[in-house]
């Protein structure tokens, strides 16, 4: 292997290295931001019973 004028390695078979040591080439995983609490709360399906219960709770708090 040698380094050319552009700063690139010459004489390196990158595919062979990937085949021998794939752990060196882990692809970056994108993670979801946040704790998941809000996302789980907003995904909750609203049923008629839930709407009635929410209305009842609001009425009692006044």
C-alpha positions in Angstrom: 0.0 0.0 0.0 1.1 3.5 -0.8 -0.3 6.9 -0.3 -0.8 8.9 -3.5 -0.7 12.7 -4.0 -4.5 13.0 -3.3 -4.0 11.3 0.1 -5.7 8.1 -1.0 -4.4 4.6 -0.4 -3.3 2.6 -3.5 -3.1 -1.1 -3.5 -5.7 -1.7 -0.8 -8.6 -4.1 -1.6 -11.3 -2.6 0.5 -13.8 -5.2 -0.4 -11.5 -8.0 0.9 -11.0 -6.2 4.1 -14.8 -5.7 4.5 -15.2 -9.5 4.0 -12.6 -10.4 6.5 -13.5 -7.9 9.2 -17.0 -6.6 8.7 -17.1 -5.2 12.3 -14.8 -2.4 11.2 -17.4 -1.1 8.8 -20.6 -0.8 10.9 -23.0 1.5 9.3 -24.2 4.4 11.3 -27.7 3.7 12.8 -29.9 6.7 13.2 -31.6 6.9 16.6 -34.9 8.4 17.4 -34.6 11.5 19.5 -36.5 11.8 22.8 -37.4 9.4 25.5 -40.3 7.7 23.8 -42.8 8.8 26.5 -44.4 11.5 24.3 -44.4 9.3 21.2 -46.1 6.5 23.0 -48.7 8.9 24.4 -49.6 10.5 21.1 -49.9 7.1 19.3 -52.6 6.0 21.7 -55.9 5.4 20.0 -58.8 7.6 21.2 -61.9 5.6 21.7 -65.4 7.0 22.6 -65.0 5.7 26.2 -61.7 7.6 26.5 -63.3 10.8 25.2 -66.2 10.5 27.7 -63.7 9.8 30.6 -61.7 12.9 29.6 -64.8 15.1 29.5 -65.9 13.8 32.8 -62.5 14.5 34.4 -62.5 18.0 33.0 -66.0 18.6 34.4 -65.0 17.4 37.9 -61.9 19.7 38.1 -64.0 22.9 37.7 
